[in-house]
Amino acid sequence: MTTQKPILEQQQSQMQIRMIKNSGIISNISESPLSRDDKDDEMSRSAVAMFRAKEEEIEKKKMEVRDKVHAHLGRAEEATKRLAEIREELEALTDPMRKEVSMVRKRIDTVIRELKPLGLSCQKKEREYKEALEAFNEKNKEKAQLVSKLVELASESEKLRMKKLEELSKNVETLS
């Protein structure tokens, strides 16, 4: 493309020179009574006119290219926005219940965290209960042993008192 531009510009400048010659601005010396200075002035003016025309054409092409670039950028921005919308739709499409599932998972995690200390507390209370029950059973056993010992002692004491009473009773009978 860079090699075509200079060739294209060269062809355009040659065509413009031909157009100027054909229009009668530049002609042979024999045809025109104009002096050489007038001819040089006329050539200078035509060269300036050609230069201005080329500058205007370049500026016009610049504007066209700029407009095309802006149009492409606008379309690219619109395409980017549309792609973002499509991505959001795809994400929503993949799991429509994602928010609800996420909330339930978070709640489950929270409950699990709350259960851990409660489970430890429950195990501690169970150990304390077993220890207290064991101590209670031991004391109850000890009480039962003491009660049976008391009953035994009371019955022995009663036997001994009965014996004493019988002896006293015999002694009283013998005295009488």
C-alpha positions as CSV (number, residue, x, y, z in Angstrom):
1,M,0.0,0.0,0.0
2,T,2.9,2.4,0.7
3,T,4.3,1.8,-2.8
4,Q,0.9,2.6,-4.4
5,K,0.5,6.0,-2.7
6,P,3.5,7.7,-4.4
7,I,2.5,6.2,-7.8
8,L,-1.1,7.4,-7.3
9,E,0.1,10.8,-6.3
10,Q,2.4,11.1,-9.2
11,Q,-0.3,10.1,-11.7
12,Q,-2.7,12.7,-10.1
13,S,-0.1,15.5,-10.4
14,Q,0.6,14.6,-14.1
15,M,-3.2,14.7,-14.8
16,Q,-3.5,18.1,-13.1
17,I,-0.6,19.4,-15.2
18,R,-2.2,18.1,-18.4
19,M,-5.5,19.7,-17.3
20,I,-3.8,23.0,-16.8
21,K,-2.0,22.8,-20.2
22,N,-5.3,22.0,-21.9
23,S,-7.1,24.8,-20.3
24,G,-4.7,27.3,-21.8
25,I,-2.8,28.4,-18.7
26,I,0.5,26.8,-19.9
27,S,1.2,27.0,-23.6
28,N,4.0,27.2,-26.1
29,I,5.9,30.5,-26.6
30,S,4.7,30.9,-30.1
31,E,1.0,30.7,-29.1
32,S,1.1,33.2,-26.2
33,P,2.1,36.8,-26.3
34,L,2.7,36.7,-22.6
35,S,6.2,37.5,-21.4
36,R,8.4,35.1,-19.7
37,D,7.9,36.7,-16.3
38,D,4.1,36.4,-16.7
39,K,4.6,32.8,-17.6
40,D,6.7,32.2,-14.5
41,D,4.1,33.9,-12.3
42,E,1.4,31.9,-13.9
43,M,3.3,28.7,-13.3
44,S,4.0,29.7,-9.7
45,R,0.3,30.4,-9.2
46,S,-0.7,27.1,-10.8
47,A,1.9,25.2,-8.7
48,V,0.6,26.9,-5.5
49,A,-3.0,26.1,-6.6
50,M,-2.0,22.5,-7.3
51,F,-0.2,22.4,-3.9
52,R,-3.3,23.8,-2.1
53,A,-5.5,21.4,-4.0
54,K,-3.3,18.5,-2.9
55,E,-3.3,19.8,0.7
56,E,-7.1,20.0,0.6
57,E,-7.3,16.5,-0.8
58,I,-4.9,15.2,1.9
59,E,-6.9,17.0,4.6
60,K,-10.1,15.5,3.2
61,K,-8.7,12.0,3.2
62,K,-7.4,12.6,6.7
63,M,-11.0,13.5,7.8
64,E,-12.4,10.5,6.0
65,V,-9.9,8.2,7.7
66,R,-10.5,9.8,11.1
67,D,-14.3,9.4,10.6
68,K,-13.8,5.7,9.6
69,V,-11.6,5.2,12.7
70,H,-14.2,6.8,15.0
71,A,-16.9,4.7,13.4
72,H,-14.9,1.6,13.9
73,L,-14.1,2.6,17.5
74,G,-17.8,3.2,18.1
75,R,-18.7,-0.2,16.7
76,A,-16.0,-1.8,18.8
77,E,-17.3,-0.1,22.0
78,E,-20.8,-1.3,21.2
79,A,-19.5,-4.8,20.5
80,T,-17.6,-4.8,23.8
81,K,-20.7,-3.7,25.7
82,R,-22.8,-6.4,24.0
83,L,-20.2,-9.0,24.8
84,A,-20.2,-8.0,28.5
85,E,-24.0,-8.3,28.5
86,I,-23.8,-11.7,26.8
87,R,-21.2,-12.8,29.4
88,E,-23.5,-11.7,32.3
89,E,-26.4,-13.6,30.7
90,L,-24.2,-16.7,30.3
91,E,-23.1,-16.6,33.9
92,A,-26.7,-16.2,35.0
93,L,-27.7,-19.1,32.6
94,T,-25.1,-21.5,34.0
95,D,-26.6,-21.5,37.5
96,P,-29.8,-19.6,38.0
97,M,-30.0,-20.6,41.6
98,R,-26.3,-19.7,42.3
99,K,-27.2,-16.9,44.8
100,E,-29.6,-19.0,46.7
101,V,-27.1,-21.9,46.8
102,S,-24.4,-19.6,47.9
103,M,-26.5,-18.2,50.7
104,V,-27.5,-21.7,51.9
105,R,-23.8,-22.8,51.8
106,K,-22.8,-19.8,53.9
107,R,-25.5,-20.6,56.4
108,I,-24.4,-24.2,56.6
109,D,-20.9,-23.1,57.2
110,T,-22.1,-20.8,60.0
111,V,-24.1,-23.6,61.6
112,I,-21.2,-26.0,61.4
113,R,-19.0,-23.4,63.2
114,E,-21.7,-23.0,65.9
115,L,-22.0,-26.7,66.3
116,K,-18.3,-27.4,67.0
117,P,-18.2,-25.5,70.4
118,L,-21.6,-26.9,71.3
119,G,-20.4,-30.5,70.6
120,L,-17.3,-29.9,72.7
121,S,-19.5,-28.5,75.5
122,C,-21.8,-31.5,75.2
123,Q,-18.9,-34.0,75.5
124,K,-17.5,-32.1,78.5
125,K,-21.0,-32.2,80.2
126,E,-21.3,-35.9,79.4
127,R,-17.9,-36.5,81.0
128,E,-18.9,-34.4,84.0
129,Y,-22.2,-36.3,84.2
130,K,-20.5,-39.7,84.1
131,E,-18.1,-38.6,86.8
132,A,-20.9,-37.2,89.0
133,L,-23.0,-40.4,88.4
134,E,-20.0,-42.6,89.3
135,A,-19.3,-40.5,92.4
136,F,-23.1,-40.7,93.3
137,N,-23.1,-44.5,92.8
138,E,-20.0,-44.9,95.0
139,K,-21.5,-42.8,97.7
140,N,-24.8,-44.7,97.4
141,K,-22.9,-48.0,97.7
142,E,-21.0,-46.6,100.7
143,K,-24.2,-45.5,102.3
144,A,-25.8,-48.9,101.7
145,Q,-22.7,-50.6,103.4
146,L,-23.0,-48.1,106.3
147,V,-26.7,-48.8,106.6
148,S,-26.2,-52.5,106.6
149,K,-23.4,-52.1,109.2
150,L,-25.7,-49.9,111.3
151,V,-28.5,-52.5,111.1
152,E,-25.9,-55.2,112.0
153,L,-24.7,-53.1,114.9
154,A,-28.2,-52.3,116.0
155,S,-29.2,-55.9,115.9
156,E,-26.1,-56.9,117.8
157,S,-26.7,-54.2,120.3
158,E,-30.3,-55.4,120.6
159,K,-29.1,-59.0,121.1
160,L,-26.6,-57.9,123.7
161,R,-29.3,-55.8,125.5
162,M,-31.7,-58.7,125.3
163,K,-29.0,-61.0,126.8
164,K,-28.3,-58.5,129.5
165,L,-32.0,-58.1,130.2
166,E,-32.4,-61.9,130.4
167,E,-29.5,-62.1,132.8
168,L,-30.9,-59.3,134.9
169,S,-34.3,-61.0,134.7
170,K,-32.7,-64.3,135.9
171,N,-30.9,-62.4,138.7
172,V,-34.2,-60.8,139.7
173,E,-35.9,-64.1,139.7
174,T,-33.2,-65.7,141.7
175,L,-33.5,-63.0,144.3
176,S,-37.1,-63.4,144.6
